[in-house]
Amino acid sequence: MGAETVAFVPVRYGTEVVGGAETLTRLLVEELDARGWPVEVLTTCALDPYSWTSHFPAGEEKVHGITVRRFPTESRKYTRKVFKTETRILAGKRVSPRRQRFWIRNVVTSEALRRYLGEKRDGYRAFVFAPYLFGTTYQGVLEVPEKSYIIPCLHDEPYAYYDIYKKLMRSARALMFNSVPEMELARRIYGEDLPGRVVGMGFSPYTANGERFRYKYAIEGDFVLYTGRREIAKNTPLLLQYFCNYLENTGREVSLVLTGAGQIEIPFSFRNRVIDVGYVDERDLRDAYAAATLICHPSTKESFSIMILEAWLAGLPCLVHADCAVTRYHVEKSGGGLWFGDYPTFHEALSFMLDEAETRRRMGEKGRDYVLSAYSWDEVVSSFAAVLEEEEGRAR
């Protein structure tokens, strides 16, 4: 720790962690470290994003040579009152400011982390919190607002419209957005004068071996790839439903391959065509991109979508949900895929992409060109530095 050190404060951190905000944060930290920036990570002991129980030991460790300080979380008190409050929030109903503050105290908090931030505030240049939703970010920003920045990973969801988050966003020095649509959404909700700019995440070309993935997991023929958390919030049940309907309606010899964390119930009659390989390491994931026919990302709530940009680097075309402003923005800007809004358009788009090999190849190339031009690490680091320097200049 030193006065020039930038501390990142994600709710979870580690190479085992599955999650877009957490992956983006880790890769940004590692890139800054590789370029000589003094960086540290202040995070919790949690790994599982549902129970939030301690997995890693509290204290200091090194992850890829970077200092990581872990702090225990409070036990989540998921009482009837908390459940009722969350249900009202998700329904978009009115919730009093007092009840909102009660609710956020039960969404992953760490008093030990909050105290550390307050006690050591003068020992760091800045604190960068991610993502916006959790109690660790809310507590931390309000503890050290004069040095706080947020990578919000904001979605158009009921939580975002409540007073606690308006207070949070307006308390930080500036925000670091992942995409133009995310920044536009934030300014619609919290005010056009909300400080910040698009920073995002950088990508570099990589090599992969699709045949190795097929051999390892005994996969033949065309397949649609999904990678990431399997849960309602990511619309994976919808993807499974649409894909099984597609098989029933067409009888085509095509598979759906799922990687990532989370439970998913595959109907018995489709278990030969829906293949769940579970969590895979980075090498296998890149090989999966190289092996797949296309990738489908059905989520409607994204601030960036790492999986699509990584897939494009392998020349893999993408099929996304029309109701997600961010993924559709990427596809429209790049020409790297198609989108669907319901089952009929899913059926039509999937059939077209399976049938038109040359069009798929051109889509993949366009996607790759888009990533390499719009999301280079040089541009990302330059934007990150600019946010800090602009805000520090205003404070002088």
LINVENWO-V292679 format. One record per backbone hydrogen bond with DSSP energy under -1.0 kcal/mol. CO is the residue of the C=O (numbers start at 1). NH is the residue of the N-H. E is the energy in kcal/mol with one decimal. If there is no record, write none. Layout:
co = (CO:CO)
nh = (NH:NH)
e = (E:E)
//
This chain:
co = (2:5:6:7:8:9:14:19:20:21:22:23:24:25:26:27:28:29:30:31:32:33:38:40:41:43:45:45:48:59:61:63:66:67:68:69:70:71:76:77:79:80:81:82:83:84:85:86:87:88:89:96:97:98:99:100:101:103:104:107:108:109:110:111:112:113:114:115:116:120:121:126:127:128:129:130:134:135:136:137:138:139:140:144:145:147:148:149:150:152:155:157:158:159:162:163:164:165:166:167:168:174:175:177:177:179:180:181:182:183:184:185:186:187:191:195:197:209:210:211:212:213:214:222:223:223:224:225:226:231:232:235:236:237:238:239:240:241:242:243:244:245:246:247:252:255:256:257:258:261:267:268:270:270:273:275:278:281:282:283:284:285:286:287:288:294:295:297:305:306:307:308:309:311:311:312:317:318:319:320:321:324:325:326:327:328:329:330:331:336:338:340:342:343:344:345:346:347:348:349:350:351:352:355:356:357:358:359:360:361:362:363:364:365:366:367:368:369:370:371:375:376:377:378:379:380:381:382:383:384:385:386:387:388:389:390:391)
nh = (5:125:40:128:42:130:17:23:24:25:26:27:28:29:30:31:32:33:34:35:37:36:6:8:69:71:55:56:52:70:68:66:63:41:61:43:59:45:78:79:83:84:85:86:87:88:89:90:91:93:92:100:101:102:103:104:105:106:107:135:136:74:114:115:116:117:118:119:120:123:124:7:149:9:151:11:138:139:140:141:142:143:144:147:148:127:173:129:176:132:157:160:161:162:166:167:168:169:170:171:172:150:197:199:200:183:184:185:186:187:188:189:190:191:194:175:177:213:214:215:216:217:219:255:293:294:257:296:259:236:235:239:240:241:242:243:244:245:246:247:248:249:250:251:254:224:275:226:277:230:270:271:273:274:256:258:260:285:286:287:288:289:290:291:292:225:319:321:309:310:311:312:313:314:316:315:295:338:297:340:324:328:329:330:331:332:333:334:335:318:320:322:346:347:348:349:350:351:352:353:354:355:356:357:360:361:362:363:364:365:366:367:368:369:370:371:372:373:374:375:203:380:381:382:383:384:385:386:387:388:389:390:391:392:393:394:395)
e = (-2.3:-2.7:-1.8:-3.0:-3.1:-1.6:-1.1:-2.6:-2.7:-2.2:-2.4:-2.6:-2.1:-2.6:-2.5:-2.1:-2.5:-2.5:-2.3:-1.3:-2.6:-1.7:-2.5:-2.7:-3.2:-1.9:-3.4:-2.5:-1.5:-2.8:-3.0:-1.5:-2.3:-2.1:-2.2:-2.7:-2.0:-1.2:-1.2:-2.3:-2.6:-2.7:-2.1:-2.7:-2.4:-2.0:-2.3:-2.7:-1.4:-2.6:-1.7:-2.4:-2.3:-1.9:-2.4:-2.4:-1.3:-2.0:-1.5:-3.6:-1.1:-2.5:-2.3:-2.7:-2.0:-2.3:-2.1:-2.7:-2.5:-2.2:-1.1:-2.7:-2.4:-3.6:-3.3:-1.2:-2.0:-3.2:-2.0:-2.7:-1.7:-1.3:-2.2:-1.7:-1.1:-3.0:-2.8:-3.1:-3.0:-2.2:-1.8:-1.0:-1.5:-1.9:-1.6:-2.7:-1.7:-2.7:-2.1:-1.1:-1.3:-1.6:-1.4:-3.3:-1.7:-1.9:-2.5:-2.3:-2.4:-2.1:-1.7:-2.0:-3.2:-1.2:-1.8:-1.7:-2.2:-1.3:-2.2:-2.5:-2.5:-2.1:-2.0:-1.9:-2.7:-1.1:-3.0:-2.5:-2.4:-1.6:-1.9:-1.9:-2.5:-2.3:-2.9:-2.8:-2.4:-2.3:-2.3:-2.3:-2.3:-2.5:-2.0:-2.6:-1.5:-3.0:-2.9:-2.4:-2.5:-2.8:-2.0:-1.5:-1.8:-1.8:-2.7:-2.9:-1.7:-2.4:-2.3:-2.2:-2.2:-2.0:-1.9:-1.5:-2.2:-2.4:-2.4:-1.1:-1.4:-2.8:-2.2:-2.3:-1.3:-1.1:-2.1:-2.2:-2.3:-2.1:-2.6:-2.1:-1.5:-2.2:-1.7:-2.3:-2.3:-3.0:-2.7:-2.0:-2.9:-1.9:-2.2:-3.4:-2.1:-3.1:-2.3:-2.6:-2.8:-2.3:-2.3:-2.4:-2.3:-2.2:-2.1:-1.0:-2.4:-2.2:-2.1:-2.6:-2.6:-2.1:-2.5:-2.5:-2.2:-2.5:-2.1:-2.1:-2.3:-1.7:-2.7:-2.4:-2.2:-2.0:-2.9:-2.0:-2.2:-2.6:-2.6:-1.9:-1.9:-1.6:-2.7:-2.7:-2.0:-2.6:-2.2:-1.7:-1.3)
//
